[in-house]
Amino acid sequence: MFAAVGAFIGLGQLLASQERITARIIVGRCISTAGIATAAGSVLVFVPSLSPVGQIGIAAALASLGTSGLERLFQRIVGGRSEP
């Protein structure tokens, strides 16, 4: 469930951006946001009684906020061009 929410967030961010849409960018954005949203499930370690709606909300927030940072880090590692 978290991965699906993350993938939809990634697609939404891509569609709202001004960058050129390619298959590589679509797949990359879906994978990264799905992974970040899935990792958000670890919040249950700290708050085991959190409701499913709260879990999805935290996963969505982390996927939305975390993708930009993850993309910039990856660009620096592989030597890609960073956005201004």
CNS distance restraints for C-alpha pairs under 8 A (distance, minus, plus):
assign (resid   1 and name CA) (resid   5 and name CA) 6.35 0.50 0.50
assign (resid   2 and name CA) (resid   6 and name CA) 6.12 0.50 0.50
assign (resid   2 and name CA) (resid  34 and name CA) 6.86 0.50 0.50
assign (resid   2 and name CA) (resid  37 and name CA) 5.39 0.50 0.50
assign (resid   2 and name CA) (resid  38 and name CA) 5.01 0.50 0.50
assign (resid   2 and name CA) (resid  40 and name CA) 7.98 0.50 0.50
assign (resid   2 and name CA) (resid  41 and name CA) 7.50 0.50 0.50
assign (resid   2 and name CA) (resid  56 and name CA) 6.64 0.50 0.50
assign (resid   2 and name CA) (resid  59 and name CA) 6.51 0.50 0.50
assign (resid   2 and name CA) (resid  60 and name CA) 8.00 0.50 0.50
assign (resid   3 and name CA) (resid   7 and name CA) 6.06 0.50 0.50
assign (resid   3 and name CA) (resid  33 and name CA) 7.59 0.50 0.50
assign (resid   3 and name CA) (resid  34 and name CA) 4.10 0.50 0.50
assign (resid   3 and name CA) (resid  35 and name CA) 6.49 0.50 0.50
assign (resid   3 and name CA) (resid  37 and name CA) 5.94 0.50 0.50
assign (resid   3 and name CA) (resid  38 and name CA) 5.42 0.50 0.50
assign (resid   4 and name CA) (resid   8 and name CA) 6.24 0.50 0.50
assign (resid   4 and name CA) (resid  34 and name CA) 6.53 0.50 0.50
assign (resid   5 and name CA) (resid   9 and name CA) 6.28 0.50 0.50
assign (resid   5 and name CA) (resid  34 and name CA) 7.08 0.50 0.50
assign (resid   5 and name CA) (resid  37 and name CA) 7.23 0.50 0.50
assign (resid   5 and name CA) (resid  56 and name CA) 7.67 0.50 0.50
assign (resid   5 and name CA) (resid  59 and name CA) 7.83 0.50 0.50
assign (resid   5 and name CA) (resid  60 and name CA) 6.60 0.50 0.50
assign (resid   6 and name CA) (resid  10 and name CA) 6.19 0.50 0.50
assign (resid   6 and name CA) (resid  30 and name CA) 7.01 0.50 0.50
assign (resid   6 and name CA) (resid  33 and name CA) 4.70 0.50 0.50
assign (resid   6 and name CA) (resid  34 and name CA) 4.10 0.50 0.50
assign (resid   6 and name CA) (resid  35 and name CA) 7.39 0.50 0.50
assign (resid   6 and name CA) (resid  36 and name CA) 7.22 0.50 0.50
assign (resid   6 and name CA) (resid  37 and name CA) 5.16 0.50 0.50
assign (resid   6 and name CA) (resid  38 and name CA) 7.63 0.50 0.50
assign (resid   6 and name CA) (resid  59 and name CA) 7.40 0.50 0.50
assign (resid   6 and name CA) (resid  60 and name CA) 6.33 0.50 0.50
assign (resid   6 and name CA) (resid  63 and name CA) 5.75 0.50 0.50
assign (resid   6 and name CA) (resid  64 and name CA) 7.82 0.50 0.50
assign (resid   7 and name CA) (resid  11 and name CA) 6.28 0.50 0.50
assign (resid   7 and name CA) (resid  29 and name CA) 7.48 0.50 0.50
assign (resid   7 and name CA) (resid  30 and name CA) 4.38 0.50 0.50
assign (resid   7 and name CA) (resid  31 and name CA) 6.86 0.50 0.50
assign (resid   7 and name CA) (resid  33 and name CA) 5.75 0.50 0.50
assign (resid   7 and name CA) (resid  34 and name CA) 4.97 0.50 0.50
assign (resid   8 and name CA) (resid  12 and name CA) 6.09 0.50 0.50
assign (resid   8 and name CA) (resid  30 and name CA) 7.36 0.50 0.50
assign (resid   9 and name CA) (resid  13 and name CA) 6.13 0.50 0.50
assign (resid   9 and name CA) (resid  30 and name CA) 7.97 0.50 0.50
assign (resid   9 and name CA) (resid  33 and name CA) 7.01 0.50 0.50
assign (resid   9 and name CA) (resid  60 and name CA) 7.24 0.50 0.50
assign (resid   9 and name CA) (resid  63 and name CA) 7.13 0.50 0.50
assign (resid   9 and name CA) (resid  64 and name CA) 6.46 0.50 0.50
assign (resid  10 and name CA) (resid  14 and name CA) 6.18 0.50 0.50
assign (resid  10 and name CA) (resid  26 and name CA) 7.94 0.50 0.50
assign (resid  10 and name CA) (resid  29 and name CA) 5.26 0.50 0.50
assign (resid  10 and name CA) (resid  30 and name CA) 5.20 0.50 0.50
assign (resid  10 and name CA) (resid  32 and name CA) 7.90 0.50 0.50
assign (resid  10 and name CA) (resid  33 and name CA) 5.62 0.50 0.50
assign (resid  10 and name CA) (resid  34 and name CA) 7.84 0.50 0.50
assign (resid  10 and name CA) (resid  63 and name CA) 7.85 0.50 0.50
assign (resid  10 and name CA) (resid  64 and name CA) 7.46 0.50 0.50
assign (resid  10 and name CA) (resid  67 and name CA) 7.98 0.50 0.50
assign (resid  11 and name CA) (resid  15 and name CA) 6.14 0.50 0.50
assign (resid  11 and name CA) (resid  26 and name CA) 6.86 0.50 0.50
assign (resid  11 and name CA) (resid  29 and name CA) 7.05 0.50 0.50
assign (resid  11 and name CA) (resid  30 and name CA) 6.57 0.50 0.50
assign (resid  12 and name CA) (resid  16 and name CA) 6.17 0.50 0.50
assign (resid  13 and name CA) (resid  17 and name CA) 6.21 0.50 0.50
assign (resid  13 and name CA) (resid  64 and name CA) 7.98 0.50 0.50
assign (resid  14 and name CA) (resid  19 and name CA) 7.68 0.50 0.50
assign (resid  14 and name CA) (resid  21 and name CA) 7.46 0.50 0.50
assign (resid  14 and name CA) (resid  26 and name CA) 7.36 0.50 0.50
assign (resid  14 and name CA) (resid  29 and name CA) 7.60 0.50 0.50
assign (resid  21 and name CA) (resid  25 and name CA) 6.49 0.50 0.50
assign (resid  21 and name CA) (resid  26 and name CA) 7.03 0.50 0.50
assign (resid  22 and name CA) (resid  26 and name CA) 6.29 0.50 0.50
assign (resid  23 and name CA) (resid  27 and name CA) 6.15 0.50 0.50
assign (resid  24 and name CA) (resid  28 and name CA) 5.96 0.50 0.50
assign (resid  25 and name CA) (resid  29 and name CA) 5.90 0.50 0.50
assign (resid  26 and name CA) (resid  30 and name CA) 6.16 0.50 0.50
assign (resid  27 and name CA) (resid  31 and name CA) 6.11 0.50 0.50
assign (resid  28 and name CA) (resid  32 and name CA) 6.12 0.50 0.50
assign (resid  29 and name CA) (resid  33 and name CA) 6.09 0.50 0.50
assign (resid  29 and name CA) (resid  67 and name CA) 7.76 0.50 0.50
assign (resid  30 and name CA) (resid  34 and name CA) 5.87 0.50 0.50
assign (resid  31 and name CA) (resid  35 and name CA) 6.07 0.50 0.50
assign (resid  32 and name CA) (resid  36 and name CA) 6.24 0.50 0.50
assign (resid  32 and name CA) (resid  67 and name CA) 6.64 0.50 0.50
assign (resid  32 and name CA) (resid  70 and name CA) 7.85 0.50 0.50
assign (resid  33 and name CA) (resid  37 and name CA) 6.00 0.50 0.50
assign (resid  33 and name CA) (resid  63 and name CA) 5.00 0.50 0.50
assign (resid  33 and name CA) (resid  64 and name CA) 7.27 0.50 0.50
assign (resid  33 and name CA) (resid  66 and name CA) 7.65 0.50 0.50
assign (resid  33 and name CA) (resid  67 and name CA) 5.99 0.50 0.50
assign (resid  34 and name CA) (resid  38 and name CA) 6.03 0.50 0.50
assign (resid  34 and name CA) (resid  63 and name CA) 7.20 0.50 0.50
assign (resid  35 and name CA) (resid  39 and name CA) 6.12 0.50 0.50
assign (resid  36 and name CA) (resid  40 and name CA) 6.35 0.50 0.50
assign (resid  36 and name CA) (resid  59 and name CA) 7.51 0.50 0.50
assign (resid  36 and name CA) (resid  62 and name CA) 6.65 0.50 0.50
assign (resid  36 and name CA) (resid  63 and name CA) 5.23 0.50 0.50
assign (resid  36 and name CA) (resid  66 and name CA) 6.90 0.50 0.50
assign (resid  36 and name CA) (resid  67 and name CA) 7.64 0.50 0.50
assign (resid  37 and name CA) (resid  41 and name CA) 7.22 0.50 0.50
assign (resid  37 and name CA) (resid  59 and name CA) 4.48 0.50 0.50
assign (resid  37 and name CA) (resid  60 and name CA) 6.24 0.50 0.50
assign (resid  37 and name CA) (resid  62 and name CA) 6.31 0.50 0.50
assign (resid  37 and name CA) (resid  63 and name CA) 4.95 0.50 0.50
assign (resid  38 and name CA) (resid  59 and name CA) 6.96 0.50 0.50
assign (resid  39 and name CA) (resid  59 and name CA) 7.79 0.50 0.50
assign (resid  40 and name CA) (resid  55 and name CA) 7.73 0.50 0.50
assign (resid  40 and name CA) (resid  58 and name CA) 6.68 0.50 0.50
assign (resid  40 and name CA) (resid  59 and name CA) 4.89 0.50 0.50
assign (resid  40 and name CA) (resid  62 and name CA) 6.81 0.50 0.50
assign (resid  41 and name CA) (resid  55 and name CA) 6.77 0.50 0.50
assign (resid  41 and name CA) (resid  59 and name CA) 6.88 0.50 0.50
assign (resid  42 and name CA) (resid  46 and name CA) 7.71 0.50 0.50
assign (resid  43 and name CA) (resid  47 and name CA) 6.14 0.50 0.50
assign (resid  43 and name CA) (resid  48 and name CA) 7.75 0.50 0.50
assign (resid  43 and name CA) (resid  55 and name CA) 7.60 0.50 0.50
assign (resid  44 and name CA) (resid  48 and name CA) 4.52 0.50 0.50
assign (resid  44 and name CA) (resid  49 and name CA) 7.43 0.50 0.50
assign (resid  44 and name CA) (resid  50 and name CA) 6.86 0.50 0.50
assign (resid  44 and name CA) (resid  55 and name CA) 7.97 0.50 0.50
assign (resid  50 and name CA) (resid  54 and name CA) 6.16 0.50 0.50
assign (resid  50 and name CA) (resid  55 and name CA) 6.61 0.50 0.50
assign (resid  51 and name CA) (resid  55 and name CA) 6.32 0.50 0.50
assign (resid  52 and name CA) (resid  56 and name CA) 6.19 0.50 0.50
assign (resid  53 and name CA) (resid  57 and name CA) 6.15 0.50 0.50
assign (resid  54 and name CA) (resid  58 and name CA) 6.20 0.50 0.50
assign (resid  55 and name CA) (resid  59 and name CA) 6.11 0.50 0.50
assign (resid  56 and name CA) (resid  60 and name CA) 5.98 0.50 0.50
assign (resid  57 and name CA) (resid  61 and name CA) 6.16 0.50 0.50
assign (resid  58 and name CA) (resid  62 and name CA) 6.13 0.50 0.50
assign (resid  59 and name CA) (resid  63 and name CA) 6.01 0.50 0.50
assign (resid  60 and name CA) (resid  64 and name CA) 6.01 0.50 0.50
assign (resid  61 and name CA) (resid  65 and name CA) 6.05 0.50 0.50
assign (resid  62 and name CA) (resid  66 and name CA) 5.33 0.50 0.50
assign (resid  63 and name CA) (resid  67 and name CA) 6.02 0.50 0.50
assign (resid  64 and name CA) (resid  68 and name CA) 7.89 0.50 0.50
assign (resid  65 and name CA) (resid  69 and name CA) 7.48 0.50 0.50
assign (resid  66 and name CA) (resid  70 and name CA) 6.12 0.50 0.50
assign (resid  67 and name CA) (resid  71 and name CA) 6.01 0.50 0.50
assign (resid  68 and name CA) (resid  72 and name CA) 6.27 0.50 0.50
assign (resid  69 and name CA) (resid  73 and name CA) 6.15 0.50 0.50
assign (resid  70 and name CA) (resid  74 and name CA) 6.15 0.50 0.50
assign (resid  71 and name CA) (resid  75 and name CA) 6.13 0.50 0.50
assign (resid  72 and name CA) (resid  76 and name CA) 6.27 0.50 0.50
assign (resid  72 and name CA) (resid  82 and name CA) 6.63 0.50 0.50
assign (resid  73 and name CA) (resid  77 and name CA) 6.26 0.50 0.50
assign (resid  74 and name CA) (resid  78 and name CA) 6.18 0.50 0.50
assign (resid  75 and name CA) (resid  79 and name CA) 5.70 0.50 0.50
assign (resid  75 and name CA) (resid  80 and name CA) 4.56 0.50 0.50
assign (resid  75 and name CA) (resid  81 and name CA) 6.52 0.50 0.50
assign (resid  75 and name CA) (resid  82 and name CA) 6.33 0.50 0.50
assign (resid  76 and name CA) (resid  80 and name CA) 6.13 0.50 0.50
assign (resid  76 and name CA) (resid  81 and name CA) 7.84 0.50 0.50
assign (resid  76 and name CA) (resid  82 and name CA) 7.34 0.50 0.50
